Amino acid sequence: MTILLPLEVKVREFHSKIFLASKILNKTNFDVLIGEKSKVYNLFKKNKGAYLLSKGGPRPGFRFEKKKYKDNFLGILDEEGPISNFDVDARRSRLNSCILENVDDYFLWGNEDLSKNNSFFFRFKKKLKNYGHPKFDILKKNHIKFYEKEIKLLKKKYKKFIFVSSSFPVDQVIKQEIFNKFRFYNVTFVMKKKKEVIEKNYRKFLKLEEENYLSLIDLLNNFAHKNPEINIIFRPHPRQRVDLVKKRFNNKNIKIIYKDVITPWIAACELYLHGGCSSSLEAASLEKKIIYYVKHRERKAKMYNEFGYHFENFNKCLNFMNLKIKNNKFNLKKSQKPVRIIQNSKEKILFYDNFINFFLKKYRDKITPIDKFYENKSQISNFFSQFKILVKKIILKIPILTNLFFILDPGIILSQEHKKNKFSSLKLSEIKEALFRLTKKNKVKIKKLSDDLFLLKNRG
């Protein structure tokens, strides 16, 4: 009996999926397959009786029609959620009826996911499970010790620091016009509006977001200049190029770091500052001190106003920070928890408990062990893979070829650099290091099926 856990953005998903895997292995006799998204999806398609907990996505990327995989089972837990945070265009794509008709289970992050999307879920309420997300289980008092080592090291190195999480579509790894093209396709695929209207609205959004980004950077540079004793850690978004982001700053006490999972950084910081990032929900769950600064709030989720302090005026925000942060003291109130948005931000509610109990009740006798495994590529296959990467680089440099191949496969315009930024590799040593923080070595057997793909079995 095998549950499949795909990883798309490694730093975002690895630890929460490993945490969930450890609980499944400890409390059931199910196996867990974890690894790079496309390889996990490949094994789902080859096997029967498997359960895939997909990471969600827009309608054009959905490839799991039930009639093709009627002997398998599919659940969705959207990793880019909560879905209540999406604008209406994105929700129409990610909650498209074609997706909801073909899934067995859809996991919500919290009550607002349901209340704000009743029109999409009306016919599918029996498929909904409101359990939260496993990454918020790790934030509980008795589980945050998972990051104890990292938190101590960060506090020792950076003292009382400000952590800033970027969420802006600026300074990206992928060229802006190519990213726009891909984004437009994902939305217009399911929309009845004229494409020109959608494109006009989106370009307006991009312009506002660039202004928000530059204004936030200006705020940080000004504050850092007046407070050189305070370290500021700026974490780029997975889509951003670190070298481009670094050029925006001019103070030694501002560090640009995109490394490892975000959670220990949030837990270790004295103040969490953002311009509209969903990781602020983790900060709120930890009851951190939070400042939300955004010059333009148009098309920004209202939920960001609920946690910590919020500003639109540059001078008011800067003056407030200079007033409240003095002599290495941060005189700000802690945030409330996001209990309406994140179901398991409540102390006694655990995603893994609800998920496992539900799973045992519904699927105990339905899912079976996988018996068809991933075949490693031959030298010839590896050669052609590298050749395809080279050809793709050439295609992306020639607009007419990019447009032609986009018609055949929209995903082809996403560069190799973009994909590596999201997922570079997954090593056996990383699996062991994370998993054995949570369970005893003699309890679990780890089998490497291929590069970036592992089967975890309970020795029982």
N, C-alpha and C positions, 0 to 999 in steps of 0.2 A: 504494500500500500504506500503510494508515493505522493507527496505534496510538492509541487514545483514552485520555486520562488525566483523569479527573474530579476536581474539588476540592470538598470539602464544608466543611471547616474550613480556611480559607486559611492562617492563621498556622502551622498544624500540617503542611500538606501541600505548599504552593507550592514551596518551595525544593528539597525532595527530588524532586518530580516534574519540575521544571525541570532539575535535575541529571541525572536519568535521561534526560530528553528530549535533552539535549545529547549524551550518550553514544550514544544511538540514532541521532541525526542524523550524528554524526561517524563511526560505524562501519558504518552500513547505508545503504540508499537508501529506507528507510521514511519516511513523513511522520508527524508527531505532532500530534494535536488535543488542546488543553488548555483547560480553562475550568470555569465553574460547573457543578456536578454535573448538574442537571436538563437543561441545554442539551446537555451531552455525551451524556447518556442519550437525549435526543430524536434526535440525529443517528445514534446507534447503531441505533435502531429504524427509521429511514428508509432506511438504506443496507444494502448487501450486501458481504460480504467484509471487514468491519471487525473489529478486535480491541479489545475493551474491557477494560482493567485496572480492574475495579471496586474500590471501597474497602470492600466488605463491609457487613454489617449483619444485624439480626435477621430471622427468617423472614417476618413480616408485610409487610416492605418489599421483599421480593424480587419482581421483576416481569419476569424474563428466562427464561421457559420456552423450552426449546430448540426445541420444535415451532413456536413463533412466529418464532424468529430462527435457523432452521436453516442459513442461509447466512452467519451471523456466528459469531464466536468470543468466548468469555467466560473471563476469568481473575479470580480474587479475591486481593487482597492486603489483609488487614484492617487498616485504618489505626488501629483502636482496640486492636490487639494489643499484645503477643503473646497469642494465644488461650489459652496455658497460664496466663495471668494472670486469666482470667474465672472466675467461680463456675460451678457446674454448671448452674444455671438458664440463665444467659446462653449457655453453650456449647451447650446443647440447642437454643436458638433460632438462634444464628449458624452452627452446624454441622448444621443440620437436613438430613435426607436429601433433601428437595425441592431444597435449594440445591445440595448436592453432586452430585446426579444431573444437574443442568442446566448445570454449569460444565465447561469443557474443562480448566482448570488451576487448582489451588489452591496458593498460595505461602505457605509456612511461614516464620516468623521464625527458628526454631531447633529444635534436637533435642527440647526439652521440649514444643514444640507437638505433636509426633508422639507422644512417649512418654506424655503425659497424656491423649491423645485417641484412642487406638487403637480404642476401641469405636465412635467416630463414623466413623473413617476406614477401617475394616476393608475395606469393599467398594470403596473409592475410591483405594487407594494408588497406582495408576498415574497418577492426576491430580496427585499431590503433588510439589511442587518445594521443596526446603529451601535457600533462597538468602539468607535474612535480609530486610533492608529497605534501600532506597536511602539513607535518611537516615543510616545508619551508615557508608555509603561516604564521605559528606562528612566524617566525623569522623577519617578516616585522616590521617596526618601530611602526606601530599602533597596532600590535598584540603581540609583545614581552612582553608587560605589563602583559600578562597572567602569566609570571614568575617573576614579579616584586618583590614579597615577598621573593622568594627563592634566587634570585640574590643578594638582599640586605643582606640577612643573610650570604650567602657564602662569600661575600666581607668583611663583618664585622669580620667573624671568621678567614678567611685565608689570609686577606689582598690582596696584589698583588701576586697571586699564579700562578704556572705553572700547567697546566692540561695535563695529559698523558693518552691517550686512547689506551688500548691494543686490538690487533686483532689476537693474536698468538695462534696456536693450540698446546700449551704447558701448563703443569700444569692444565690439564682439570679435570672436574668433572667425566666424563666418562673415563674408561681406554683407553689408546691410541690405543691398538690393536683392541678394540671393535669399537671405533670411525672410525679407518681406514677401517675396514670391511664394515661398513655402508656407508662410503664415496665411497669406491670402487664400491659397488653395485649400488649406484645412478648414477655413471658415466658409468660403463661398461654395464649397462642395455640397453643403446642406442648406444653403440660404436661398430664400426667394427674392431677397433684395437685389437690386442691380449691383453688379460688381463694382461699378464706378463709385457708388455711394459708400460701400464698405471700404474701398481703397482710400477714399477721401477721408473718412472717419479715422481710419487707422493711421494715415500719415499725420493727421492732426494729433492723435495720441502720441506718436513717436516724437513729434516736435515738443510737446509738453513734457514728455519723459526726459528728453535731452536737457531741457531747461531745469527740470527737477534735479537731475543728476549733477549738472554743473553748479547749481545753487547749493546742493548738499556738500559738494567738494569745497566750494568757497567757504561755507560755514566751518568745515573741519580745518581748513588751512588757517582761517582767522583765529579759531579757538586754540589750535596747536601753537601758533606763534606767540600768543599771550600766556600760554601755559606749557612751557617746554618740559616741565617735570612730569607731565602726564602722558603716558603712552596711549596711542590710538591705533587699534588694529582694524584695517579696512579689508574686508573679505570680498573679492570680486565674485560675481555670479558665475556658475559653470560655463556659461556661453561667452564670458568676457576674456580678453587677452590681458594677462597680467602685465606685460611690458607696456601696453598702451595705457592701462590704468595708472601705472607708476608715474608716467609722465605728467599726470594731472596734479601731483602733489609736490610741495616744495619745503616740507618740514621734516627734520630728522626723527622727530618723535611720532611720525605717522608711518606705520609699517604696512605694506601691502602683502598679504599672505593668503594664498589659496592652498590649504594643506589639510588633509584629513577631514573627518566628519566635523560638522559645525557645532554639535552639542556641547562638548567640553569647553569650547571657546565661550559659548553663551553662559554656561554654568560658572566659569571662572571670572567673568568680567564684573566690574563694579557698576557699569552702565551700558545698556544696550540701546543703540541709536540706529534708526532706519528711515527709509523713505517709502515704505510700503512693501515690506518683505514678509512672506508667510512664516518665516522662521521666528518672527516676533511672537507667534503663538507658543513656541517653546519657551521663550523668555518670560511670557506671561504665566505659563504653567509653573515655572520656577520662581514666580513672584519676584522677578528682577525689577530694577529701576529702569524705566523705558522712556525714551523720547522719540516721538514720531514727527519728523520735519519734512514737509513737502510744500513746494511753492504753489503748485497747481493740484487741486484735489479732484479735478474732473476725471471721471472713470476710475477713481481709486475706491477700493472697498471701504465701506463705512466702518467695518469692524476694527480698523486700525485706530480709530478715534477712541475706542473703549479702553485701551490699555496704556497706562502711563500718562505722560504729558504730550500734547499735540500742538504743533505750530504751523502756520502758513507764512507768517511774517519773519523775514530773515533776522532783522535787528532784535525783535522780541525774543527769538530763540537764542541768539548769541548772547544777549544780555542776561537771559535767564541762566544759561550754562555758566557764564562767568560769575554770576552771583551765587549760584548754588554749589559750585565746585571750587573750593578754596582750601589751600593748605592740605591737599591730598584727602580732603573730606568731601563726600558726595551727599549733600543734604537734600535728598529727594525721597519721595514716598515710593514704596514698593507697589507693583502692579497687582491688580486682582487676577484671579485665574479665569481662563476662557471657558467656563463650564457649559455655556450654551452652544459654543462652536466645536469644542472638543469633548466628546462624551467621556473619555477616560482621563480627562484632566482632574476629575473628581477622585479623591484619594483612594476610595474603596472600589473603584471600577477599573478592571484590567481588560485590555483587549484580548490578551492571550487566553485568559480564563473563559471569556464568552465565546471566542473563536473555537477553542478546543472542545468545549461542551457542545456547542452547536454541531461541530464537525463529527464528533463521535455519535451523536444522535442521528444525523442525516446520512453520513457516508461510511460508517463503520464497515458495512458489508458490501459497499458498492465499488470502492477503489481498490486497485490491485497493484502489486509491484511492477515497475517498468522492467521490460525484458529486452528492449531494443535500445542499444546505447549509441553514443556519438562516435562516428568513425573519424579517426584522425586523418587529416589530409595527406595525400602522397606528395612526393617532391614535385611532381608535375602540377598537382592542384595548387600547391603553394606558389609555384612559379606563375601560374595564371592569375592567382589572387593578387600578387604583387604587380603583375602586368595590368590588371584591371584598375588598381590604384593609380598607376602611372597614367593610364588613358584618361581616368576621371579628372586628374589634375589638369590635363591638357584641355578637356572639355570645358572645365570651369573657367578657363582663361579666354574662351571664345564664345561670346554671347549667343551667336546663332546656333551653335552646337548645344549650349546649355538649354536654350528654349526647346530645341528639337527633342533632346533626351528627357526633358522635364515632362513632356507629353506622354512619353512611354513609362517613365517611373519618376515621380516627383522627388523621391528620396535620394535620387542620384546627385542632386545639387548640394547635398550636405557634405562638406569636405571631410577628409580623413582626420584632419586636425580637430575639427569640431567633434567628431566621434571619439577621438582619443581623449579629449578634454573631459568627456563624460565618463568614459570607461577605458582605462589604459590596460589593465591586467588584473587578474585575481590569482594570488599564489596560495599554495598549500600552507605555507608558513603563516599567512594572514588568517586563514580559516582556523588553524590551530590556536593561534594567539588569542583570537577573539572568543572562540567557542569554549576554550578551556578556562576562561575567566568565569564561565557560567555553569560548567558541568565538569565532572571528573573525567580524566583521560580514559579510564577503563570502561566508561559507560557508552562511549561513542566510537564507531569505526568510520574513518573518512577515506573514501575512495576517489581518486582523481580519474575522471572519465576522459578528459582532454584538457587542453589549455583553457583556463577560465571556467571550468565546469566540474562540480564535485557532488558526489552522492554521500549523504550523511545517514548512517544506519545505527539504530539502537542495538547495542550488544545484548541487552535484555537478559 
